[in-house]
Amino acid sequence: MPTKPPALRAPRQPDTVPVAIRLTPTEVAKADRYGAAEFRSRAAFARLMFLRGMAAYEREYALGTDEAQCDAIALHRHADAFVG
């Protein structure tokens, strides 16, 4: 009988912080289905999607790791959202 491989998880680090996100029932079902296909937990799949989304965001806006630059761009984008 074939055995299921262990779930892929992020490395345990003492300085990590849990972050809660709100998902619709449809999004939860998709995360469960896609995660299960890769033997990932829902949390591991959500973290992977966050990391991929963050990388895409940084590529799109040419952001580095400079916090001041990230803050300035975020403020600019926030202000643009209110301009009609």
N, CA, C and O atoms as a GROMACS GRO file, in nm:
protein
  336
    1MET      N    1   0.084  -0.118   0.000
    1MET     CA    2   0.000   0.000   0.000
    1MET      C    3   0.089   0.125   0.000
    1MET      O    4   0.173   0.139   0.089
    2PRO      N    5   0.072   0.216  -0.097
    2PRO     CA    6   0.156   0.337  -0.102
    2PRO      C    7   0.123   0.430   0.016
    2PRO      O    8   0.008   0.440   0.058
    3THR      N    9   0.224   0.495   0.066
    3THR     CA   10   0.203   0.588   0.176
    3THR      C   11   0.208   0.730   0.125
    3THR      O   12   0.278   0.762   0.029
    4LYS      N   13   0.134   0.814   0.191
    4LYS     CA   14   0.129   0.955   0.156
    4LYS      C   15   0.257   1.023   0.206
    4LYS      O   16   0.297   1.002   0.320
    5PRO      N   17   0.323   1.104   0.121
    5PRO     CA   18   0.443   1.174   0.168
    5PRO      C   19   0.405   1.277   0.275
    5PRO      O   20   0.291   1.323   0.278
    6PRO      N   21   0.498   1.313   0.362
    6PRO     CA   22   0.466   1.412   0.464
    6PRO      C   23   0.435   1.547   0.400
    6PRO      O   24   0.488   1.580   0.293
    7ALA      N   25   0.349   1.624   0.465
    7ALA     CA   26   0.312   1.757   0.415
    7ALA      C   27   0.434   1.847   0.412
    7ALA      O   28   0.519   1.842   0.501
    8LEU      N   29   0.443   1.929   0.309
    8LEU     CA   30   0.553   2.026   0.299
    8LEU      C   31   0.518   2.147   0.385
    8LEU      O   32   0.408   2.202   0.375
    9ARG      N   33   0.609   2.186   0.468
    9ARG     CA   34   0.584   2.298   0.560
    9ARG      C   35   0.701   2.395   0.558
    9ARG      O   36   0.812   2.361   0.517
   10ALA      N   37   0.674   2.516   0.601
   10ALA     CA   38   0.780   2.616   0.613
   10ALA      C   39   0.871   2.576   0.728
   10ALA      O   40   0.826   2.512   0.824
   11PRO      N   41   0.998   2.613   0.720
   11PRO     CA   42   1.088   2.580   0.831
   11PRO      C   43   1.045   2.651   0.959
   11PRO      O   44   1.002   2.767   0.956
   12ARG      N   45   1.057   2.581   1.070
   12ARG     CA   46   1.022   2.643   1.198
   12ARG      C   47   1.130   2.743   1.238
   12ARG      O   48   1.249   2.711   1.240
   13GLN      N   49   1.087   2.863   1.268
   13GLN     CA   50   1.179   2.967   1.309
   13GLN      C   51   1.119   3.037   1.431
   13GLN      O   52   0.999   3.061   1.435
   14PRO      N   53   1.201   3.069   1.528
   14PRO     CA   54   1.146   3.129   1.650
   14PRO      C   55   1.092   3.271   1.628
   14PRO      O   56   1.014   3.320   1.710
   15ASP      N   57   1.131   3.337   1.520
   15ASP     CA   58   1.088   3.476   1.500
   15ASP      C   59   0.975   3.489   1.398
   15ASP      O   60   0.951   3.599   1.349
   16THR      N   61   0.905   3.379   1.365
   16THR     CA   62   0.792   3.388   1.273
   16THR      C   63   0.667   3.430   1.349
   16THR      O   64   0.656   3.408   1.469
   17VAL      N   65   0.574   3.492   1.278
   17VAL     CA   66   0.452   3.543   1.338
   17VAL      C   67   0.332   3.488   1.261
   17VAL      O   68   0.328   3.500   1.138
   18PRO      N   69   0.235   3.429   1.329
   18PRO     CA   70   0.116   3.383   1.257
   18PRO      C   71   0.034   3.504   1.210
   18PRO      O   72   0.023   3.604   1.280
   19VAL      N   73  -0.024   3.491   1.090
   19VAL     CA   74  -0.106   3.597   1.033
   19VAL      C   75  -0.238   3.535   0.988
   19VAL      O   76  -0.238   3.439   0.911
   20ALA      N   77  -0.347   3.589   1.035
   20ALA     CA   78  -0.479   3.537   0.996
   20ALA      C   79  -0.529   3.614   0.874
   20ALA      O   80  -0.512   3.735   0.864
   21ILE      N   81  -0.592   3.542   0.782
   21ILE     CA   82  -0.656   3.606   0.667
   21ILE      C   83  -0.798   3.554   0.657
   21ILE      O   84  -0.828   3.441   0.697
   22ARG      N   85  -0.885   3.636   0.605
   22ARG     CA   86  -1.025   3.598   0.590
   22ARG      C   87  -1.047   3.553   0.446
   22ARG      O   88  -1.018   3.627   0.352
   23LEU      N   89  -1.100   3.430   0.429
   23LEU     CA   90  -1.127   3.375   0.297
   23LEU      C   91  -1.274   3.336   0.287
   23LEU      O   92  -1.337   3.302   0.387
   24THR      N   93  -1.327   3.341   0.166
   24THR     CA   94  -1.463   3.294   0.143
   24THR      C   95  -1.462   3.141   0.145
   24THR      O   96  -1.356   3.080   0.133
   25PRO      N   97  -1.578   3.080   0.161
   25PRO     CA   98  -1.583   2.933   0.157
   25PRO      C   99  -1.526   2.877   0.025
   25PRO      O  100  -1.462   2.772   0.026
   26THR      N  101  -1.549   2.944  -0.085
   26THR     CA  102  -1.496   2.899  -0.213
   26THR      C  103  -1.344   2.905  -0.214
   26THR      O  104  -1.278   2.813  -0.263
   27GLU      N  105  -1.287   3.013  -0.161
   27GLU     CA  106  -1.141   3.026  -0.156
   27GLU      C  107  -1.080   2.921  -0.065
   27GLU      O  108  -0.973   2.867  -0.096
   28VAL      N  109  -1.145   2.891   0.047
   28VAL     CA  110  -1.095   2.787   0.138
   28VAL      C  111  -1.097   2.651   0.068
   28VAL      O  112  -1.001   2.574   0.077
   29ALA      N  113  -1.205   2.623  -0.003
   29ALA     CA  114  -1.214   2.495  -0.075
   29ALA      C  115  -1.104   2.484  -0.180
   29ALA      O  116  -1.043   2.378  -0.195
   30LYS      N  117  -1.078   2.593  -0.252
   30LYS     CA  118  -0.971   2.592  -0.352
   30LYS      C  119  -0.835   2.572  -0.286
   30LYS      O  120  -0.754   2.492  -0.332
   31ALA      N  121  -0.810   2.643  -0.178
   31ALA     CA  122  -0.682   2.630  -0.107
   31ALA      C  123  -0.663   2.487  -0.058
   31ALA      O  124  -0.554   2.431  -0.068
   32ASP      N  125  -0.769   2.427  -0.004
   32ASP     CA  126  -0.761   2.289   0.043
   32ASP      C  127  -0.732   2.194  -0.074
   32ASP      O  128  -0.648   2.105  -0.063
   33ARG      N  129  -0.804   2.213  -0.185
   33ARG     CA  130  -0.789   2.124  -0.300
   33ARG      C  131  -0.650   2.136  -0.362
   33ARG      O  132  -0.583   2.036  -0.388
   34TYR      N  133  -0.606   2.260  -0.384
   34TYR     CA  134  -0.474   2.281  -0.446
   34TYR      C  135  -0.363   2.238  -0.352
   34TYR      O  136  -0.264   2.178  -0.395
   35GLY      N  137  -0.378   2.268  -0.224
   35GLY     CA  138  -0.277   2.227  -0.127
   35GLY      C  139  -0.267   2.076  -0.117
   35GLY      O  140  -0.156   2.022  -0.113
   36ALA      N  141  -0.381   2.008  -0.114
   36ALA     CA  142  -0.380   1.862  -0.104
   36ALA      C  143  -0.313   1.799  -0.226
   36ALA      O  144  -0.246   1.696  -0.214
   37ALA      N  145  -0.330   1.860  -0.342
   37ALA     CA  146  -0.267   1.808  -0.463
   37ALA      C  147  -0.115   1.811  -0.453
   37ALA      O  148  -0.046   1.733  -0.519
   38GLU      N  149  -0.062   1.902  -0.370
   38GLU     CA  150   0.083   1.913  -0.352
   38GLU      C  151   0.127   1.864  -0.214
   38GLU      O  152   0.241   1.887  -0.173
   39PHE      N  153   0.036   1.796  -0.143
   39PHE     CA  154   0.063   1.745  -0.009
   39PHE      C  155   0.103   1.858   0.086
   39PHE      O  156   0.195   1.843   0.167
   40ARG      N  157   0.032   1.969   0.075
   40ARG     CA  158   0.056   2.084   0.163
   40ARG      C  159  -0.066   2.106   0.251
   40ARG      O  160  -0.179   2.078   0.212
   41SER      N  161  -0.042   2.157   0.370
   41SER     CA  162  -0.152   2.197   0.456
   41SER      C  163  -0.212   2.325   0.399
   41SER      O  164  -0.152   2.390   0.314
   42ARG      N  165  -0.330   2.362   0.447
   42ARG     CA  166  -0.392   2.488   0.404
   42ARG      C  167  -0.299   2.605   0.435
   42ARG      O  168  -0.282   2.695   0.352
   43ALA      N  169  -0.240   2.606   0.554
   43ALA     CA  170  -0.151   2.715   0.592
   43ALA      C  171  -0.026   2.720   0.505
   43ALA      O  172   0.019   2.827   0.466
   44ALA      N  173   0.030   2.603   0.475
   44ALA     CA  174   0.150   2.599   0.390
   44ALA      C  175   0.118   2.648   0.249
   44ALA      O  176   0.198   2.718   0.188
   45PHE      N  177   0.000   2.611   0.198
   45PHE     CA  178  -0.041   2.658   0.066
   45PHE      C  179  -0.063   2.810   0.068
   45PHE      O  180  -0.021   2.880  -0.023
   46ALA      N  181  -0.130   2.860   0.172
   46ALA     CA  182  -0.154   3.005   0.182
   46ALA      C  183  -0.022   3.081   0.191
   46ALA      O  184  -0.008   3.188   0.130
   47ARG      N  185   0.076   3.028   0.265
   47ARG     CA  186   0.207   3.094   0.274
   47ARG      C  187   0.276   3.096   0.138
   47ARG      O  188   0.335   3.197   0.100
   48LEU      N  189   0.268   2.985   0.066
   48LEU     CA  190   0.327   2.980  -0.067
   48LEU      C  191   0.264   3.083  -0.160
   48LEU      O  192   0.334   3.151  -0.234
   49MET      N  193   0.132   3.096  -0.155
   49MET     CA  194   0.063   3.194  -0.239
   49MET      C  195   0.101   3.337  -0.197
   49MET      O  196   0.117   3.424  -0.282
   50PHE      N  197   0.116   3.359  -0.067
   50PHE     CA  198   0.159   3.490  -0.019
   50PHE      C  199   0.298   3.523  -0.073
   50PHE      O  200   0.321   3.633  -0.123
   51LEU      N  201   0.390   3.427  -0.062
   51LEU     CA  202   0.527   3.452  -0.110
   51LEU      C  203   0.531   3.476  -0.260
   51LEU      O  204   0.605   3.563  -0.307
   52ARG      N  205   0.453   3.400  -0.336
   52ARG     CA  206   0.448   3.422  -0.481
   52ARG      C  207   0.385   3.557  -0.514
   52ARG      O  208   0.432   3.628  -0.603
   53GLY      N  209   0.280   3.592  -0.443
   53GLY     CA  210   0.215   3.721  -0.464
   53GLY      C  211   0.306   3.838  -0.427
   53GLY      O  212   0.309   3.939  -0.497
   54MET      N  213   0.380   3.824  -0.318
   54MET     CA  214   0.473   3.929  -0.276
   54MET      C  215   0.582   3.946  -0.381
   54MET      O  216   0.619   4.059  -0.414
   55ALA      N  217   0.635   3.836  -0.434
   55ALA     CA  218   0.738   3.844  -0.538
   55ALA      C  219   0.684   3.912  -0.663
   55ALA      O  220   0.753   3.994  -0.724
   56ALA      N  221   0.561   3.878  -0.702
   56ALA     CA  222   0.500   3.940  -0.821
   56ALA      C  223   0.479   4.090  -0.798
   56ALA      O  224   0.504   4.171  -0.887
   57TYR      N  225   0.433   4.126  -0.678
   57TYR     CA  226   0.411   4.267  -0.644
   57TYR      C  227   0.543   4.344  -0.651
   57TYR      O  228   0.549   4.453  -0.707
   58GLU      N  229   0.648   4.286  -0.595
   58GLU     CA  230   0.779   4.353  -0.596
   58GLU      C  231   0.834   4.365  -0.737
   58GLU      O  232   0.898   4.466  -0.770
   59ARG      N  233   0.812   4.264  -0.821
   59ARG     CA  234   0.856   4.274  -0.961
   59ARG      C  235   0.778   4.384  -1.033
   59ARG      O  236   0.836   4.463  -1.107
   60GLU      N  237   0.648   4.387  -1.012
   60GLU     CA  238   0.562   4.484  -1.080
   60GLU      C  239   0.599   4.627  -1.044
   60GLU      O  240   0.597   4.715  -1.130
   61TYR      N  241   0.630   4.650  -0.921
   61TYR     CA  242   0.662   4.785  -0.876
   61TYR      C  243   0.811   4.805  -0.851
   61TYR      O  244   0.851   4.906  -0.792
   62ALA      N  245   0.894   4.712  -0.896
   62ALA     CA  246   1.040   4.720  -0.885
   62ALA      C  247   1.083   4.756  -0.743
   62ALA      O  248   1.168   4.843  -0.723
   63LEU      N  249   1.025   4.689  -0.647
   63LEU     CA  250   1.058   4.715  -0.507
   63LEU      C  251   1.174   4.628  -0.463
   63LEU      O  252   1.188   4.513  -0.505
   64GLY      N  253   1.256   4.685  -0.380
   64GLY     CA  254   1.362   4.607  -0.318
   64GLY      C  255   1.322   4.580  -0.175
   64GLY      O  256   1.204   4.575  -0.142
   65THR      N  257   1.421   4.563  -0.090
   65THR     CA  258   1.393   4.538   0.050
   65THR      C  259   1.404   4.665   0.134
   65THR      O  260   1.394   4.660   0.256
   66ASP      N  261   1.424   4.778   0.069
   66ASP     CA  262   1.436   4.906   0.139
   66ASP      C  263   1.299   4.946   0.195
   66ASP      O  264   1.206   4.974   0.119
   67GLU      N  265   1.286   4.948   0.327
   67GLU     CA  266   1.157   4.977   0.390
   67GLU      C  267   1.106   5.116   0.357
   67GLU      O  268   0.986   5.133   0.336
   68ALA      N  269   1.193   5.215   0.354
   68ALA     CA  270   1.149   5.352   0.324
   68ALA      C  271   1.090   5.359   0.184
   68ALA      O  272   0.987   5.424   0.163
   69GLN      N  273   1.154   5.292   0.088
   69GLN     CA  274   1.103   5.292  -0.049
   69GLN      C  275   0.967   5.221  -0.054
   69GLN      O  276   0.875   5.270  -0.119
   70CYS      N  277   0.954   5.108   0.013
   70CYS     CA  278   0.828   5.034   0.015
   70CYS      C  279   0.717   5.120   0.077
   70CYS      O  280   0.605   5.124   0.026
   71ASP      N  281   0.748   5.189   0.188
   71ASP     CA  282   0.649   5.274   0.253
   71ASP      C  283   0.606   5.388   0.163
   71ASP      O  284   0.487   5.419   0.155
   72ALA      N  285   0.700   5.450   0.094
   72ALA     CA  286   0.668   5.563   0.007
   72ALA      C  287   0.578   5.518  -0.108
   72ALA      O  288   0.482   5.588  -0.142
   73ILE      N  289   0.608   5.405  -0.167
   73ILE     CA  290   0.526   5.355  -0.278
   73ILE      C  291   0.389   5.315  -0.228
   73ILE      O  292   0.288   5.341  -0.294
   74ALA      N  293   0.382   5.252  -0.112
   74ALA     CA  294   0.253   5.212  -0.056
   74ALA      C  295   0.167   5.334  -0.028
   74ALA      O  296   0.047   5.332  -0.057
   75LEU      N  297   0.226   5.440   0.027
   75LEU     CA  298   0.150   5.563   0.052
   75LEU      C  299   0.101   5.625  -0.078
   75LEU      O  300  -0.013   5.671  -0.085
   76HIS      N  301   0.186   5.626  -0.180
   76HIS     CA  302   0.149   5.682  -0.310
   76HIS      C  303   0.032   5.602  -0.368
   76HIS      O  304  -0.064   5.661  -0.417
   77ARG      N  305   0.041   5.470  -0.365
   77ARG     CA  306  -0.066   5.385  -0.420
   77ARG      C  307  -0.194   5.403  -0.342
   77ARG      O  308  -0.303   5.402  -0.400
   78HIS      N  309  -0.184   5.420  -0.210
   78HIS     CA  310  -0.301   5.441  -0.126
   78HIS      C  311  -0.368   5.574  -0.162
   78HIS      O  312  -0.490   5.581  -0.172
   79ALA      N  313  -0.288   5.677  -0.182
   79ALA     CA  314  -0.343   5.808  -0.220
   79ALA      C  315  -0.410   5.801  -0.357
   79ALA      O  316  -0.515   5.860  -0.378
   80ASP      N  317  -0.347   5.727  -0.450
   80ASP     CA  318  -0.404   5.713  -0.586
   80ASP      C  319  -0.540   5.645  -0.581
   80ASP      O  320  -0.624   5.671  -0.667
   81ALA      N  321  -0.564   5.560  -0.485
   81ALA     CA  322  -0.691   5.488  -0.476
   81ALA      C  323  -0.807   5.583  -0.447
   81ALA      O  324  -0.922   5.551  -0.478
   82PHE      N  325  -0.777   5.699  -0.389
   82PHE     CA  326  -0.882   5.793  -0.355
   82PHE      C  327  -0.899   5.903  -0.458
   82PHE      O  328  -0.989   5.986  -0.447
   83VAL      N  329  -0.813   5.906  -0.559
   83VAL     CA  330  -0.823   6.004  -0.666
   83VAL      C  331  -0.916   5.949  -0.770
   83VAL      O  332  -0.897   5.836  -0.816
   84GLY      N  333  -1.018   6.026  -0.808
   84GLY     CA  334  -1.120   5.971  -0.893
   84GLY      C  335  -1.110   5.993  -1.035
   84GLY      O  336  -1.196   5.948  -1.111
   0.00000   0.00000   0.00000
